[in-house]
Amino acid sequence: MGTTAATAATPAPTPATDTLPGVESDAELLERLRAGDDKAFVLLVGRYHRQLVGVARTLVANDAVAEEAVQDTWWAVVRGVERFEGRSSFRTWLFRILANRARSALAQEYRSGSVGSGGSEATGAAALRFDDQGNWIVPVEPWEQDAVDRLDAASRSAALVACLAGLPARQRAVVELRDVAGLPGDEVCELLGISPANQRVLLHRGRSALRAALASEMGGA
Amino acid sequence: MLLRPKNLVCEQAVALVTDYLEGALTPRDRRRLERHLRGCPNCGAYLEQIRMTIEATGTIEPGDLSQEAVDDLVDLYRQWRSEGPDDR
Protein backbone atom coordinates (compact mmCIF):
# COMPACT_ATOMS: atom_id res chain seq x y z
CA MET A 1 0.00 0.00 0.00
CA GLY A 2 1.22 3.43 -0.84
CA THR A 3 2.73 5.52 1.86
CA THR A 4 4.59 8.03 -0.27
CA ALA A 5 2.01 10.72 0.27
CA ALA A 6 0.14 9.26 3.19
CA THR A 7 -0.22 12.60 4.90
CA ALA A 8 -2.76 13.95 2.50
CA ALA A 9 -4.06 16.63 4.80
CA THR A 10 -3.81 20.20 3.58
CA PRO A 11 -1.33 22.14 5.68
CA ALA A 12 -3.04 24.67 7.90
CA PRO A 13 -2.47 28.18 6.62
CA THR A 14 -0.14 30.14 8.84
CA PRO A 15 -1.46 33.50 9.96
CA ALA A 16 0.75 36.20 8.51
CA THR A 17 1.62 38.12 11.62
CA ASP A 18 0.15 36.32 14.55
CA THR A 19 3.07 34.10 15.39
CA LEU A 20 6.10 36.27 14.77
CA PRO A 21 8.30 36.92 17.76
CA GLY A 22 7.72 40.37 19.21
CA VAL A 23 4.29 40.61 17.57
CA GLU A 24 1.32 40.33 19.87
CA SER A 25 -0.91 37.36 19.22
CA ASP A 26 -4.56 37.80 18.40
CA ALA A 27 -5.42 36.43 21.83
CA GLU A 28 -3.28 39.08 23.52
CA LEU A 29 -4.87 41.82 21.46
CA LEU A 30 -8.34 40.51 22.30
CA GLU A 31 -7.46 40.62 25.97
CA ARG A 32 -6.51 44.29 25.57
CA LEU A 33 -9.64 44.93 23.54
CA ARG A 34 -11.76 43.53 26.37
CA ALA A 35 -10.10 46.07 28.61
CA GLY A 36 -11.23 48.81 26.23
CA ASP A 37 -7.82 49.52 24.68
CA ASP A 38 -8.41 51.21 21.34
CA LYS A 39 -4.82 50.65 20.23
CA ALA A 40 -5.54 46.93 20.29
CA PHE A 41 -8.50 47.58 18.03
CA VAL A 42 -6.30 49.49 15.59
CA LEU A 43 -3.81 46.62 15.52
CA LEU A 44 -6.51 44.02 14.86
CA VAL A 45 -8.01 46.18 12.15
CA GLY A 46 -4.59 46.62 10.59
CA ARG A 47 -4.13 42.88 10.64
CA TYR A 48 -7.44 41.79 9.15
CA HIS A 49 -9.41 44.63 7.59
CA ARG A 50 -7.99 44.29 4.08
CA GLN A 51 -8.52 40.55 4.11
CA LEU A 52 -12.09 40.95 5.30
CA VAL A 53 -12.81 43.46 2.54
CA GLY A 54 -11.18 41.16 0.00
CA VAL A 55 -13.34 38.24 1.05
CA ALA A 56 -16.47 40.37 1.36
CA ARG A 57 -16.01 41.62 -2.18
CA THR A 58 -16.05 38.08 -3.43
CA LEU A 59 -19.24 37.38 -1.51
CA VAL A 60 -21.31 40.35 -2.56
CA ALA A 61 -21.19 41.97 -5.96
CA ASN A 62 -21.35 45.51 -4.72
CA ASP A 63 -18.35 47.23 -3.08
CA ALA A 64 -20.52 49.40 -0.87
CA VAL A 65 -22.37 46.37 0.48
CA ALA A 66 -19.02 44.64 1.06
CA GLU A 67 -17.62 47.58 3.06
CA GLU A 68 -20.80 47.67 5.10
CA ALA A 69 -20.58 43.96 5.86
CA VAL A 70 -16.99 44.44 7.07
CA GLN A 71 -17.92 47.40 9.21
CA ASP A 72 -20.76 45.36 10.70
CA THR A 73 -18.25 42.64 11.39
CA TRP A 74 -15.99 44.94 13.41
CA TRP A 75 -19.02 46.20 15.24
CA ALA A 76 -19.93 42.62 16.12
CA VAL A 77 -16.36 41.99 17.28
CA VAL A 78 -16.40 44.97 19.62
CA ARG A 79 -19.82 44.00 20.94
CA GLY A 80 -19.11 40.31 21.14
CA VAL A 81 -15.54 40.26 22.42
CA GLU A 82 -16.71 39.58 25.98
CA ARG A 83 -18.50 36.47 24.81
CA PHE A 84 -15.73 35.14 22.58
CA GLU A 85 -14.43 32.12 24.43
CA GLY A 86 -11.52 31.24 22.21
CA ARG A 87 -12.81 27.80 21.31
CA SER A 88 -12.03 28.64 17.68
CA SER A 89 -9.25 30.94 16.56
CA PHE A 90 -10.03 34.62 16.40
CA ARG A 91 -9.47 34.42 12.66
CA THR A 92 -12.14 31.75 12.22
CA TRP A 93 -14.54 33.61 14.48
CA LEU A 94 -13.97 36.83 12.55
CA PHE A 95 -14.60 35.30 9.14
CA ARG A 96 -17.61 33.44 10.45
CA ILE A 97 -19.11 36.73 11.55
CA LEU A 98 -18.35 38.21 8.14
CA ALA A 99 -19.95 35.19 6.53
CA ASN A 100 -23.11 35.69 8.56
CA ARG A 101 -23.22 39.40 7.77
CA ALA A 102 -22.74 38.77 4.07
CA ARG A 103 -25.05 35.79 3.90
CA SER A 104 -28.36 37.51 3.31
CA ALA A 105 -26.90 39.91 0.76
CA LEU A 106 -25.19 36.98 -0.89
CA ALA A 107 -28.37 34.95 -1.08
CA GLN A 108 -30.15 37.85 -2.72
CA GLU A 109 -27.43 38.28 -5.29
CA TYR A 110 -27.31 34.61 -6.14
CA ARG A 111 -31.04 34.64 -6.60
CA SER A 112 -30.83 37.63 -8.91
CA GLY A 113 -28.08 35.90 -10.85
CA SER A 114 -25.56 38.72 -10.51
CA VAL A 115 -22.87 36.53 -8.95
CA GLY A 116 -21.39 33.28 -10.02
CA SER A 117 -23.34 32.67 -13.18
CA GLY A 118 -20.50 33.75 -15.43
CA GLY A 119 -19.30 31.26 -17.99
CA SER A 120 -15.67 32.22 -17.58
CA GLU A 121 -14.84 29.80 -14.73
CA ALA A 122 -12.96 27.48 -17.01
CA THR A 123 -10.57 30.18 -18.12
CA GLY A 124 -9.16 30.57 -14.63
CA ALA A 125 -7.24 27.31 -14.70
CA ALA A 126 -3.65 27.72 -15.70
CA ALA A 127 -2.91 25.83 -18.85
CA LEU A 128 -0.52 22.99 -18.15
CA ARG A 129 1.33 21.38 -20.99
CA PHE A 130 0.58 17.75 -21.73
CA ASP A 131 1.12 15.83 -24.93
CA ASP A 132 -1.70 13.93 -26.56
CA GLN A 133 -0.86 10.89 -24.42
CA GLY A 134 -1.43 13.00 -21.30
CA ASN A 135 2.24 13.15 -20.31
CA TRP A 136 4.16 16.27 -19.30
CA ILE A 137 5.85 17.93 -22.27
CA VAL A 138 8.32 19.83 -20.11
CA PRO A 139 9.56 18.16 -16.91
CA VAL A 140 8.36 19.76 -13.65
CA GLU A 141 11.30 21.26 -11.79
CA PRO A 142 10.90 20.74 -8.05
CA TRP A 143 10.86 23.94 -6.02
CA GLU A 144 13.32 24.09 -3.20
CA GLN A 145 11.51 25.29 -0.07
CA ASP A 146 14.37 27.76 0.11
CA ALA A 147 13.43 29.24 -3.22
CA VAL A 148 9.90 29.95 -2.05
CA ASP A 149 11.17 31.38 1.22
CA ARG A 150 13.80 33.45 -0.51
CA LEU A 151 11.21 35.31 -2.53
CA ASP A 152 10.69 38.23 -0.27
CA ALA A 153 7.32 38.17 1.43
CA ALA A 154 6.18 41.38 -0.23
CA SER A 155 6.77 40.30 -3.81
CA ARG A 156 5.42 36.82 -3.11
CA SER A 157 2.27 38.36 -1.65
CA ALA A 158 2.00 40.81 -4.53
CA ALA A 159 2.17 38.03 -7.11
CA LEU A 160 -0.42 35.95 -5.28
CA VAL A 161 -2.69 38.92 -4.62
CA ALA A 162 -2.54 39.97 -8.28
CA CYS A 163 -3.35 36.45 -9.37
CA LEU A 164 -6.22 36.16 -6.88
CA ALA A 165 -7.66 39.44 -8.10
CA GLY A 166 -7.78 38.10 -11.63
CA LEU A 167 -9.58 34.85 -10.78
CA PRO A 168 -13.25 34.40 -11.63
CA ALA A 169 -15.37 35.45 -8.65
CA ARG A 170 -16.32 32.03 -7.32
CA GLN A 171 -12.80 30.64 -7.58
CA ARG A 172 -11.52 33.69 -5.78
CA ALA A 173 -14.16 33.39 -3.06
CA VAL A 174 -13.27 29.75 -2.41
CA VAL A 175 -9.51 30.35 -2.37
CA GLU A 176 -9.80 33.45 -0.16
CA LEU A 177 -11.96 31.65 2.34
CA ARG A 178 -10.09 28.35 2.34
CA ASP A 179 -6.45 29.24 1.83
CA VAL A 180 -6.19 32.90 2.84
CA ALA A 181 -8.69 33.03 5.69
CA GLY A 182 -8.23 29.39 6.66
CA LEU A 183 -11.89 28.39 6.96
CA PRO A 184 -12.75 24.69 6.75
CA GLY A 185 -14.29 23.34 3.55
CA ASP A 186 -17.72 22.58 4.99
CA GLU A 187 -18.13 26.15 6.20
CA VAL A 188 -17.11 27.49 2.82
CA CYS A 189 -19.67 25.29 1.08
CA GLU A 190 -22.36 26.46 3.44
CA LEU A 191 -21.38 30.07 3.08
CA LEU A 192 -21.29 30.05 -0.70
CA GLY A 193 -24.20 27.65 -1.08
CA ILE A 194 -22.18 25.25 -3.22
CA SER A 195 -21.70 21.49 -3.11
CA PRO A 196 -18.47 19.97 -1.79
CA ALA A 197 -17.66 18.69 -5.28
CA ASN A 198 -18.18 22.12 -6.79
CA GLN A 199 -16.04 23.66 -4.08
CA ARG A 200 -13.20 21.27 -4.92
CA VAL A 201 -13.41 22.12 -8.61
CA LEU A 202 -13.21 25.85 -7.88
CA LEU A 203 -10.40 25.31 -5.37
CA HIS A 204 -8.49 23.18 -7.85
CA ARG A 205 -8.65 25.82 -10.57
CA GLY A 206 -7.79 28.64 -8.23
CA ARG A 207 -4.81 26.84 -6.69
CA SER A 208 -3.55 25.84 -10.13
CA ALA A 209 -3.54 29.47 -11.18
CA LEU A 210 -1.76 30.54 -7.97
CA ARG A 211 0.87 27.84 -8.46
CA ALA A 212 1.52 29.16 -11.95
CA ALA A 213 1.81 32.72 -10.60
CA LEU A 214 4.36 31.60 -8.00
CA ALA A 215 6.24 29.61 -10.62
CA SER A 216 6.61 32.59 -12.89
CA GLU A 217 7.65 34.72 -9.91
CA MET A 218 10.47 32.24 -9.39
CA GLY A 219 11.43 32.42 -13.02
CA GLY A 220 10.03 28.99 -13.84
CA ALA A 221 6.99 27.85 -15.74
CA MET B 1 -4.70 -9.15 -12.85
CA LEU B 2 -7.64 -9.16 -15.19
CA LEU B 3 -9.36 -6.28 -13.41
CA ARG B 4 -6.26 -4.33 -12.48
CA PRO B 5 -7.14 -0.67 -13.07
CA LYS B 6 -5.32 1.13 -15.81
CA ASN B 7 -2.46 3.34 -14.80
CA LEU B 8 -3.14 7.03 -14.68
CA VAL B 9 -1.41 9.34 -17.10
CA CYS B 10 0.08 12.59 -15.78
CA GLU B 11 -2.77 14.77 -16.97
CA GLN B 12 -5.26 12.61 -15.05
CA ALA B 13 -3.03 12.53 -11.97
CA VAL B 14 -2.78 16.32 -11.89
CA ALA B 15 -6.55 16.61 -12.20
CA LEU B 16 -6.95 14.53 -9.01
CA VAL B 17 -4.51 16.49 -6.86
CA THR B 18 -7.04 18.72 -5.09
CA ASP B 19 -9.46 15.88 -4.40
CA TYR B 20 -6.48 13.96 -3.03
CA LEU B 21 -5.43 16.76 -0.68
CA GLU B 22 -9.06 17.18 0.37
CA GLY B 23 -9.33 13.49 1.19
CA ALA B 24 -12.17 13.18 -1.31
CA LEU B 25 -10.87 10.37 -3.52
CA THR B 26 -12.28 6.88 -3.36
CA PRO B 27 -9.77 4.40 -1.87
CA ARG B 28 -9.31 2.93 -5.33
CA ASP B 29 -8.54 6.28 -6.97
CA ARG B 30 -6.26 7.21 -4.11
CA ARG B 31 -4.26 4.03 -4.59
CA ARG B 32 -4.05 4.64 -8.33
CA LEU B 33 -2.84 8.18 -7.78
CA GLU B 34 -0.30 7.17 -5.16
CA ARG B 35 1.03 4.48 -7.42
CA HIS B 36 1.43 7.04 -10.18
CA LEU B 37 3.13 9.50 -7.83
CA ARG B 38 5.65 6.89 -6.72
CA GLY B 39 6.73 6.37 -10.28
CA CYS B 40 6.50 9.92 -11.59
CA PRO B 41 8.88 12.60 -10.31
CA ASN B 42 7.11 15.26 -12.39
CA CYS B 43 3.73 14.74 -10.77
CA GLY B 44 5.39 14.34 -7.37
CA ALA B 45 7.06 17.72 -7.85
CA TYR B 46 3.76 19.20 -8.99
CA LEU B 47 1.95 17.99 -5.87
CA GLU B 48 4.70 19.44 -3.70
CA GLN B 49 4.43 22.77 -5.54
CA ILE B 50 0.69 22.85 -4.88
CA ARG B 51 1.34 22.21 -1.18
CA MET B 52 3.87 25.06 -1.11
CA THR B 53 1.43 27.30 -2.96
CA ILE B 54 -1.27 26.63 -0.36
CA GLU B 55 1.18 27.44 2.40
CA ALA B 56 2.31 30.66 0.70
CA THR B 57 -1.30 31.71 0.11
CA GLY B 58 -1.93 31.37 3.83
CA THR B 59 0.75 33.94 4.56
CA ILE B 60 -0.44 36.71 2.23
CA GLU B 61 0.22 40.02 3.89
CA PRO B 62 -2.95 42.06 3.96
CA GLY B 63 -1.04 45.30 3.32
CA ASP B 64 -1.23 48.59 5.10
CA LEU B 65 -4.45 50.46 5.57
CA SER B 66 -4.55 54.18 4.89
CA GLN B 67 -4.41 56.35 8.00
CA GLU B 68 -7.77 57.76 7.02
CA ALA B 69 -9.38 54.30 6.99
CA VAL B 70 -7.87 53.52 10.40
CA ASP B 71 -9.08 56.83 11.84
CA ASP B 72 -12.60 56.20 10.59
CA LEU B 73 -12.68 52.80 12.21
CA VAL B 74 -11.31 54.09 15.49
CA ASP B 75 -14.01 56.76 15.54
CA LEU B 76 -16.58 54.06 15.01
CA TYR B 77 -15.00 51.95 17.73
CA ARG B 78 -15.27 54.77 20.26
CA GLN B 79 -18.84 55.38 19.24
CA TRP B 80 -19.72 51.67 19.61
CA ARG B 81 -18.13 51.46 23.02
CA SER B 82 -19.98 54.52 24.23
CA GLU B 83 -23.24 52.85 23.25
CA GLY B 84 -22.79 50.34 26.04
CA PRO B 85 -22.95 46.54 26.05
CA ASP B 86 -24.62 44.61 23.30
CA ASP B 87 -28.09 43.45 24.19
CA ARG B 88 -29.11 42.31 20.78
Interface residues (C-beta under 8 A of the other chain):
Chain A: M1 G2 T4 A5 A8 A9 T10 P11 A12 P13 T14 P15 A16 T17 G36 D38 F41 V42 V45 G46 R47 Y48 H49 R50 Q51 G54 Q71 W74 W75 V78 R79 G80 E82 L128 F130 Q133 G134 N135 W136 P139 V140 E141 P142 W143 Q145 V148 A153 A154 R156 S157 L160 V161 L164 V175 D179 V180 G182 G185 P196 A197 R200 L203 H204 R207 S208 L210 R211 L214 A215
Chain B: V9 C10 E11 Q12 V14 A15 V17 T18 D19 Y20 L21 E22 G23 A24 R30 R31 E34 R35 L37 R38 P41 N42 C43 G44 A45 Y46 L47 E48 Q49 I50 R51 M52 T53 I54 E55 A56 T57 G58 T59 I60 E61 P62 G63 D64 L65 A69 V70 L73 V74 L76 Y77 R78 W80 R81 P85 D86 R88
